[in-house]
Every structure is written in C-alpha cells, then in structure tokens.
Amino acid sequence: MANNSKKTDSENKFGLDEIVEKVAGFFDKYEIKDPNTDVPEGNELGSSRELIEALTELDAKYRAEKLNVDYHDVGDIPESLDLQPVEYKPKTSEEITETVRTELDAKYAGEREEAESRYDEKTGSAEISRAETEADEAEAIRELGLAASAEAAALTENMVLQGLVNSTIFDMGAESIRKKTAEELETITAEYDLKYRKIDSELKQAETEYRNALSAFDLRYAAELMEGVMKLRGEEEKRLQEINDYNAEIKEREAEYQKDRQELLTDLYLQRNEAILEAAKAENEFERENGVSTEKAAEYQRRLALAKEFYSRYSPDEVGRMIEESRDYLALLLGTDKFNELGYWNFIERKQ
C-alpha cells in the first residue's frame, strides 16, 4: 500500500550497506542463486550486480510508498515439505533375546509348574508310604519281641515248677525261642526290605520322569528361543530397512522440492525485477518529455549517492568498465541525468 506520510531527511536516507544487507537477506531467505540469463551487451548486471539489486529494491520501495504500486515478495512458498524422518533405535541382541525369553517363560510357565507338581505329588506319596511302612515294620518287630518275651517267661515258669531251671533242657528251650525269634525277625526284615525297595524305585522313577520332562522342556525351550530370536531379528532388520528406505525417499523428495522451489523462486524474482525495470523504463521515457518531479529528483539523487558510495571502492578505470557493462540498467534506475552525472563524477571529478 502507498504511504504518503511525510518523512524526515534522516528517515529517507538509506546507506548502501543497509540496502545491500536487505538484498542479501532477501537472497538468503529465498535461497535465490545468480541466474545465468542471456542479455544484450550493455544490459548486464555484471560487476555492478550488488548495486543494481540495491537500486531495484529502492525503486520498488519508492513505488510502493509514492505511487501505490507495490511489487510483492515472491510469495509464501513453503521453505520445505517438512517431511520428518523416522527416528528408530534398533533393539540390541540382548534386548531381542530377553523379549523372546519373556514370551517363552510365560508360555511354558504352566508346563514347568505341572511337571514340578507331578514330581512333588509322587515323591510326597512315596514318602508317606515309607513312613507308614516304617511304622508297620516297627509294630511287627515290637509284636515279635512281645511274643518272644512271653514264650521265654512261660518256659522259665515251667522249668521252675519242674526244678529244671539250670538244666540242659532249659537251655535248649531258650535257644529254640531265640532261634525262632531271629528267623521271624529276618522274615519281617526281608518283607519290609521289599517294600522299601519298591518305594525307592517309585522315588527314582519320579525323579527320572521329572528330569526327562525338564530336559525335554529345556530342549524345546532352547529350540524355540533360537527360532524366536532369529525371527525377531529378521523382523527388526526388515523394519530398520523400511525406515531407512523411507528416510532416504523423503530426503530425495525434499532435494527435488528444493530444486523445483529454487527454479520457481528465481523465475518469480526475475519476473518481479523485470516488471520493476519495465516500469522504470516507461517512467524514464516520460521524464525525458515532461521532466522529473521534485520528489523523484530527490529519489534519483539518493540513488546517485548510493552508486557513488558503491563505486568509490574501485578505481576510475574499473568503474568505467563496470558502468559501461551495465549502462542500460543504471540509466533506468538512476534516471538519465543522474546516470550522466555518475559518469562525470567518475571520469572527471575523481581523476582531478
């Protein structure tokens, strides 16, 4: 929009460094590169590009403020596709193994508990049988002892009545009782030894079955652990490859977008500058016939000051070549009179 408010001299004064910084910022913001365009001789930006770009921006600003002609920026073109790469930290071998192990522990927890339960049940039953057998054996031996004592007492009583306590007959009777008791004790011991061996066999069988169950379980567990680890590792590698492929794809897409965006921005910027220069050309021809307004003359004078400040970095001979190289651009942006004055300043005043 136009801004017709009156500005002080200090507000209207632009330093070359400020304008150049603005132009450089414009190029940096939109990442515009120097276009390789074919232009007629004498109409090149060449070594004066920095100055011409600054003067072009001044012209656009002047038209926006004074003539209600606003050359907008190149537009709100997104700087990026903003496609975010996927960040993924692959699982380590230890983490993969632990994951599979946790699943298998949950899967086989019931089976292991069942094997332990069967083992506990059989061993418990066998121990009960052993305790009962030991009690029965002790009772049988106790009864045998009681019977032997009773028989010995009867023998002694009979021998006393007969007066044969110290006789050979008494000794033979006592020996017969001891022999009989020993044989019966041996019979009892042999009988219960068989029972104990049967109980021990049951315990060993329970132990064997339990160990076999654990061994079979461990073999299955180990096999499934290896299979699970290989499978999960394959899935992990596939996932990582997919993520890498995706990240590579969006990087490629972003690079292509930046290339297309650069070309578009350059085209838009050149179109904008072309429109500014065309307007300046038309106005320059108008001024040749009708003269330059006081306000525009002040604007040209400010641009001339910037041009002098820029070219003062170089020798007169260098500036002469630079002005000749870009004379058409400079004549449009400075106006005919100030362009001629620039030449007089360089070729006459600076060489004095």
Buried (B, 14 or more C-beta within 10 A) or exposed (E): EEEEEEEEEEEEEBEBEEBBEBBEEBBEEBEBEEEEEEEEEEBBBBBBBBBBBBBBBBBBBBBBBBEEBEBEEBEEEEEEEEEEBEEEEEBEEEEBBEBBBEBBEEEBEEBBEEBEEBBEEBBEBBEEBBEEBBEBBEEBBEEBEEBBEEBBEEBBEBBEEEEBBEEEBBEEBBEEBEEBBEEBBEEBEEEBEEBBEBBEEBBEEBEEBBEEBBEEBEEEBEEBBEEBBEEBBEEBEEBBEEBEEEBEEBEEEBEEBBEEBBEBBBEBBBEBBEEBBEBBBEBBEEBEEEEBEEEBBEBBBBBBBBBBEBBEEBEBEEBBBBBBBBBBBBBBBBBBBBBEBBBEBBBEEBEE
